[in-house]
Amino acid sequence: LLFLDEATNSLDVINERRIVDALNGAFKDRTVIVVAHRLSTIRNADQIVVLDKGFVVEVGNHDSLMEKKGQYYNLVSTQMQA
C-alpha cells in the first residue's frame, strides 16, 4: 500500500509528464492512494474516489466519471481551461 500527496503539484508541464510517467510504472499492480491536485496524475487510475467536504460523492474510472458529468467532470473541465 502506497500513500502519496501528489508529487507534481509545483512542477512545470514537462517535468510533470516525466514524473507521471514514472509513477504510472510504479503504480502497476499496487494499491496506491494519491491526493491529487492535478487530475492528470490520476487519469489512468483503475478507480478514482471524488471527495467533497470529507464525503465520497463519486467513484469510477476517468471515462465513467466524465460520462456522469458530475463533480469530477467539472474539476477536469476547470483545469483544462486554466
N, C-alpha and C positions, 0 to 999 in steps of 0.2 A: 504494500500500500504506500503510495507516494502522495504527499500533500505539497502543493506549490501555490505561492502567491505570485501570480503571473510575472515571469521573468522579462517580459518585453515592454513593460509599462512606459519606460522613458527612452526607448530606442528609436533611432531613425528607421525608415521603412526597409532599407537594405539589410541592416543588421537584425531587425525583427524577423525578416524572412529566413535568414540563416539560422537563427535560434529556434524558430518554429519548426523548421525542417528537422533540426537535430532533436528537438523534443518529441516530434511525431515518431521518430525511430525509437526513442527511449520509452515512449508510452505503449508501444506494441506489446500486447499480451499482459498488460498490467492494469491494476486498478489505480487510477490517478484522480485526485480531487484538485481542481485548479480554480483559484479565484481569478476570473478573467476581466480585465479592463478593456482590452482589445479583443473583440469577438473572433477575430481571425485565428487566435490561439486555440480556440475550441471548436472551430468549424468542422473538423474531421472526427470529433468525438462520437463514440457509439451512443452515448446518452448525455444530454445536456439538461440540467435542472435549473430552472429560472426561479430565483427568489425575489420576493418583494416584501420589504419590511419583516424579513425573517420567515416568511411563509412561502411554501412551494406553490407557484402559480402555473407553471408549465413544465412538462417533461417530454423529451423526444430527441431525435437527432436534428441536425441543421435543416434538412429538407422538410421534415414533417412539421417542425416549428415555423418555418417560413410559410408553409401552406396554411397554417392556422391563422396567420396574420394577427397574432396577439402581441404580447409584450416583447418577446424575443424579436419578432419581425420589426417592431417599432425601434428597438435598440439597434439592430443591424442597419435599418434604413437611415437612422440618425447618424451612425458612424460613417456610412458611405457618403453622406452629404458633407461631412466635415472635411 
